[in-house]
Amino acid sequence: MTALSGAPGWTAEGLEVVGYCDLDAKPAFKLALQVVDGRSYLYATHFWEPRLSVLDVTDPAAPRVVAAIEGPAHTATWQVQVADGLLVQGLEHVPVPWGGDPSAPADEGVRIFDVRDPVAPVLLSHWRTGAHGVHRNHFTGGRHVHLAASQPGFEGNVYVVLDVDDPTRPVPVGRWFLPEQYVAAGGAPSRRTSFHGPAYVDGDRAYLPYGAAGLVVLDISDVTAPVMVSRLDIGSAFSSTIAMHTAVPRPRRGLVLVNTEAIAERSQEAYNFAGIVDVSDETAPRLLSLLPPPVPAPGAPYPNFSLRGGRFGPHNQHHPQGSDVLFDSDTLVFMTWFNAGLRVYDTSDPHLPREVAWFLPDDPVERRGLLPKDLVTQSEDVLVDARGYVYVSDKNHGIFVLTMPELRG
């Protein structure tokens, strides 16, 4: 169904569409949000081109692009975080399957912008890794940015802490890695032993989704010398191509919400899962349950999502990050599932999580980039603001704005 001019159709249960922005036919990816002088600004990165769009979403029914940040050519500028008037943009070399050309000059690292004036970003600094760049980052304000970064002499990304007390001169102050990643010192890692990120920091703990190495919990009471508290190995059964992708702690409940990332189309890899980990004893994390995978609605022209085309499996969770402008819940989980759209779960009983709402855009009718090979919906990121509005991006659509009745009373 569709009730918005220019918006693709959709099907949904428990979620209502209130707005849509086509982003001038540009595919949206990662999302961040800040509120300035009572106005809400959404930051959206893009696939296939090094650009970041700034949207005014104060009126969620009429989101509009008000500014843009152009990135370096031939560079993936997919990751963004905003807090304390600073925007942290991750830069990395574009992987070949996503259109990268190893012979083309590209940039890498992180760029830091002053966005106290949301429509006039000012570049303050650019820190480079000296290798392939930064994939994901965690920044909730304050002094430190937590990076999944490549480093010379290492295989895969490692955990790097950047001090931005002076945002014009960011300085790396801490680093942690698995010993086998240090190839310059004789390490021999699996090709999938890589810190995907982001780190999710809560107090003096950092929760790292570390690819095939599983979930890592670090003590960062001294950020210059992180110490491993524990590690949950997910094993070969769950170690898909990317493997552990996201870890969002719920400290009041002693839980961590985790998921792997689907990467192969038509499910040609190990099973991708989303689950709940008990860390009430943080030295011995254990998997409590799996979130139920999405099931097609009655009458769908495919028997399951695994074989309908494109990627199927969990991807991004909403990250509350302790921000007063973002929605937070100890029980509701918002998660994108690529060709199965957005799924919302109630985890009140962590042993028996259940799906309570879902949203699935219609398949695109025009291709905006190289992937997926089958032109089907690929919901990418989700962000929920403190007003109760849900923003969902798609690889070949723009941004949908949704809401749930219970979020808005």
C-alpha positions in Angstrom: 0.0 0.0 0.0 1.0 3.6 -0.3 -0.5 6.8 0.9 2.4 9.2 0.3 3.0 11.0 -2.9 6.2 9.8 -4.5 6.8 7.1 -1.9 7.2 3.4 -2.8 4.5 1.1 -1.6 4.8 -1.0 1.5 3.2 -3.6 3.8 3.4 -3.4 7.6 1.9 -4.5 10.8 2.2 -2.5 14.0 4.0 0.3 12.3 2.7 3.3 10.4 4.4 5.3 7.6 4.3 9.1 8.2 6.9 10.4 5.8 9.4 9.6 3.0 12.3 11.4 1.4 13.7 10.2 -1.9 17.0 12.0 -1.4 17.1 13.0 -5.0 17.2 9.3 -6.1 20.2 8.6 -3.9 20.3 5.4 -1.9 20.6 6.0 1.9 22.7 4.0 4.3 23.8 4.9 7.9 21.9 7.4 10.0 22.6 9.8 12.9 20.6 12.6 14.5 21.0 15.7 16.5 18.5 18.4 17.8 19.5 22.1 17.5 17.3 24.9 18.7 14.3 22.6 18.8 14.8 21.4 15.3 15.7 17.7 14.4 18.4 17.0 11.9 19.0 13.6 10.4 22.4 12.8 8.8 22.3 10.1 6.1 25.3 8.6 4.3 25.0 7.1 0.8 26.1 4.1 -1.1 27.9 4.4 -4.4 29.0 8.0 -3.9 31.0 9.9 -1.2 28.3 12.1 0.1 26.4 12.7 3.3 23.0 14.4 3.3 21.6 16.5 6.1 17.8 16.4 6.4 15.5 18.6 8.5 13.1 16.1 10.0 11.4 18.4 12.5 8.2 17.7 10.6 8.5 13.9 10.2 5.8 14.0 7.5 7.9 16.4 5.3 11.6 15.5 5.6 13.8 17.6 3.4 17.4 17.8 2.5 19.0 21.1 3.7 22.7 20.5 3.3 25.3 18.0 2.2 28.9 17.1 2.9 30.9 15.9 -0.1 33.6 13.3 0.6 36.9 12.4 -1.1 36.6 10.7 -4.5 36.7 6.9 -4.7 36.2 6.7 -0.9 33.5 5.0 1.1 32.0 7.6 3.5 29.4 5.2 4.9 29.7 5.8 8.6 28.5 8.8 10.7 28.1 9.7 14.3 26.9 13.0 15.8 27.1 14.3 19.4 28.1 17.4 21.3 28.0 19.5 18.1 30.6 17.3 16.4 30.1 14.9 13.4 32.5 12.0 13.1 32.7 10.6 9.5 34.4 7.3 8.8 36.4 7.0 5.6 37.7 3.8 4.0 38.7 2.3 0.7 35.7 1.0 -1.2 35.6 -2.8 -1.4 35.7 -4.2 -5.0 32.3 -5.8 -4.8 30.8 -2.4 -4.0 32.4 -0.8 -7.0 35.9 -0.1 -5.6 38.9 0.3 -7.9 42.2 -0.6 -6.1 44.1 1.5 -8.7 42.0 4.7 -8.0 43.3 7.2 -5.5 41.2 7.1 -2.3 41.3 8.6 1.2 40.8 7.0 4.6 40.5 7.6 8.3 38.0 9.9 10.1 37.0 13.5 9.4 35.6 15.6 12.2 33.2 18.5 11.5 31.7 21.2 13.7 27.9 20.9 13.1 26.6 23.3 15.7 25.2 25.0 12.7 23.6 21.9 11.1 23.3 23.4 7.6 26.9 24.7 7.5 29.3 22.0 8.6 32.9 23.1 9.2 35.7 20.6 8.7 38.0 20.7 11.8 40.4 17.8 11.2 41.2 14.6 9.4 43.0 11.7 11.1 44.3 8.8 9.0 45.0 5.2 10.0 47.9 4.8 7.5 46.1 1.7 6.1 42.7 1.0 4.6 40.7 3.3 6.9 37.9 3.2 9.5 34.7 1.1 9.1 32.5 2.0 12.1 32.8 4.3 15.0 31.1 5.1 18.3 30.9 8.6 19.6 28.4 9.8 22.1 30.1 13.1 23.0 32.9 13.8 25.4 36.6 13.1 24.9 36.9 9.8 23.0 35.9 8.3 19.7 36.0 4.5 19.5 37.0 3.1 16.1 37.1 -0.1 14.2 40.2 0.8 12.2 42.8 -0.8 10.0 46.4 -0.4 11.1 49.7 -1.0 9.4 51.0 -4.5 10.3 47.7 -5.9 11.2 45.2 -8.1 9.4 41.6 -6.9 9.8 40.3 -4.0 11.8 41.3 -3.5 15.4 39.9 -1.3 18.2 41.4 2.2 18.4 40.5 5.0 20.8 40.9 8.5 19.5 41.2 11.5 21.9 39.2 14.4 20.4 39.4 16.7 23.4 40.9 19.1 20.9 38.8 18.2 17.8 41.2 20.0 15.5 44.0 17.6 16.6 42.7 14.1 17.2 45.2 11.8 18.8 45.1 8.0 19.1 45.6 7.0 22.8 44.5 3.4 23.0 44.4 0.2 21.0 43.4 -3.4 21.4 43.6 -6.4 19.1 43.7 -10.2 19.1 47.3 -11.4 19.0 46.8 -13.4 15.8 45.9 -10.2 14.0 49.4 -8.8 14.4 50.9 -10.3 11.2 54.0 -8.0 11.4 54.9 -10.0 14.6 54.1 -13.4 13.1 50.3 -13.6 13.6 48.3 -15.8 11.4 44.6 -14.8 11.6 41.5 -16.2 10.0 40.5 -13.9 7.1 37.3 -13.1 9.1 39.1 -12.2 12.4 38.3 -8.5 12.2 36.7 -6.0 14.5 33.6 -5.0 12.5 32.4 -2.4 15.0 31.1 -0.3 16.3 32.3 -0.7 19.9 29.4 0.1 22.2 30.7 1.8 25.3 28.9 1.8 28.6 30.8 3.3 31.5 34.2 1.5 31.7 33.1 -1.4 29.5 33.4 -1.6 25.7 31.4 -4.3 23.9 33.0 -5.3 20.6 31.4 -7.3 17.8 34.6 -9.0 16.5 33.6 -10.9 13.4 34.4 -14.6 13.5 36.0 -14.0 16.9 32.5 -13.4 18.4 31.7 -10.9 21.2 34.5 -9.3 23.1 34.0 -7.4 26.4 36.8 -5.0 27.4 37.6 -3.1 30.6 38.5 0.4 29.4 38.7 2.1 32.7 42.2 3.0 31.4 41.5 3.7 27.7 45.3 3.7 27.0 45.5 0.1 28.1 42.2 -1.9 27.4 42.0 -5.3 29.1 39.8 -8.2 27.9 37.2 -9.2 30.4 35.7 -12.0 28.4 35.0 -13.4 24.9 32.0 -15.4 23.6 33.1 -17.6 20.7 30.2 -18.1 18.3 31.8 -21.0 16.6 31.8 -22.2 13.0 28.0 -22.8 12.9 27.3 -19.1 13.3 30.4 -17.7 11.7 29.0 -16.4 8.4 31.1 -14.2 6.1 31.0 -11.1 8.3 30.0 -13.0 11.5 29.5 -10.8 14.6 28.4 -7.4 13.4 26.6 -5.6 16.3 26.6 -5.7 20.1 24.2 -3.4 22.0 24.4 -3.8 25.9 21.4 -3.5 28.1 23.3 -3.1 31.4 20.2 -2.7 33.6 19.2 -6.2 32.6 22.7 -7.7 32.3 22.1 -8.5 28.6 23.8 -7.8 25.3 21.8 -7.8 22.0 23.9 -9.3 19.3 23.7 -10.1 15.6 25.7 -11.3 12.7 25.4 -9.7 9.2 24.2 -11.4 6.1 26.5 -10.8 3.2 26.0 -13.5 0.6 22.8 -13.3 -1.5 20.3 -16.1 -1.4 21.7 -17.2 1.9 24.8 -18.9 0.5 26.7 -18.8 3.8 26.4 -20.0 7.4 23.2 -19.1 9.2 22.9 -15.4 10.3 21.4 -14.9 13.7 20.3 -12.3 16.1 20.3 -13.2 19.8 20.4 -12.3 23.4 23.5 -12.8 25.5 23.5 -13.0 29.3 26.4 -11.0 30.8 25.2 -10.9 34.4 28.4 -12.7 35.0 30.5 -10.7 32.6 33.4 -13.2 32.8 31.2 -15.9 31.4 28.8 -14.6 28.8 26.3 -17.1 27.4 23.8 -17.1 24.6 20.2 -17.2 26.1 18.1 -17.2 23.0 17.7 -16.4 19.3 15.3 -13.8 17.9 12.8 -15.5 15.6 13.6 -14.9 11.9 11.1 -13.0 9.8 8.3 -15.0 8.1 6.7 -13.8 4.9 3.1 -12.4 5.2 0.3 -14.7 4.0 0.0 -14.4 0.2 3.7 -13.4 -0.4 5.0 -14.6 -3.7 7.9 -16.4 -2.1 7.9 -19.3 0.5 10.7 -17.7 2.7 13.0 -14.7 2.7 16.2 -16.9 2.4 15.5 -17.7 -1.2 13.7 -14.6 -2.5 16.8 -12.8 -3.7 19.2 -10.3 -2.3 20.6 -10.6 1.2 18.5 -12.0 4.0 19.5 -11.8 7.6 20.0 -9.3 10.4 22.0 -6.1 9.8 21.7 -3.0 11.9 20.1 -2.4 15.3 18.9 0.9 16.6 21.7 2.2 19.0 20.3 4.3 21.9 23.8 5.4 23.0 22.5 7.1 26.1 21.4 10.1 24.0 18.5 12.2 25.2 17.5 12.7 21.5 17.2 9.0 20.8 14.6 6.5 21.9 15.7 4.0 24.5 14.1 0.9 25.7 15.3 -2.1 27.7 12.8 -4.4 26.0 12.0 -3.2 22.4 14.6 -4.0 19.7 14.5 -2.4 16.2 16.5 -4.3 13.6 16.8 -4.3 9.8 16.8 -7.7 8.0 17.7 -6.7 4.4 15.1 -8.2 2.1 12.7 -8.7 5.1 12.6 -5.0 6.0 12.4 -3.8 9.5 11.5 -6.0 12.5 10.6 -5.0 16.0 11.0 -7.4 18.9 9.8 -7.5 22.5 12.5 -9.0 24.7 10.6 -8.7 28.0 11.2 -12.4 28.4 14.8 -12.8 27.2 14.3 -16.5 26.9 11.4 -16.1 24.5 11.8 -12.9 22.4 8.9 -12.3 20.0 8.2 -10.2 17.0 5.6 -7.5 17.6 5.8 -5.3 14.5 7.3 -5.2 11.0 7.6 -3.0 7.9 8.5 -4.1 4.4 8.9 -1.6 1.5 7.9 -2.8 -1.9 10.8 -3.9 -4.2 12.5 -1.0 -6.0 11.6 -0.4 -9.6 14.9 1.3 -10.5 18.5 0.4 -9.7 20.5 3.1 -7.9 23.6 1.1 -7.4 25.4 -2.2 -8.1 23.8 -4.3 -5.4 21.8 -6.4 -4.8 22.1 -8.6 -7.9 18.4 -9.2 -7.7 16.6 -5.9 -7.4 14.7 -6.5 -4.2 14.2 -4.4 -1.0 17.4 -4.2 1.1 16.6 -2.3 4.3 19.9 -1.1 5.7 19.8 1.0 8.9 17.3 2.1 11.5 17.3 5.0 14.0 14.5 5.9 16.4 14.3 9.4 17.9 13.1 10.3 21.3 9.8 11.6 19.8 9.0 8.0 18.7 9.7 8.4 14.9 11.6 5.5 13.2 13.9 6.2 10.2 14.7 3.3 7.9 17.1 3.5 4.9 17.3 1.2 1.9 20.0 0.4 -0.7 17.7 1.4 -3.6 15.2 3.6 -1.9 15.4 6.8 0.1 14.4 7.1 3.8 11.1 6.1 5.3 9.7 7.7 8.5 7.6 5.4 10.6 6.0 5.4 14.0 4.5 2.8 16.4 1.4 3.8 18.3 2.9 2.7 21.7 6.0 4.9 21.1 3.9 8.0 20.9 1.4 7.2 23.6 
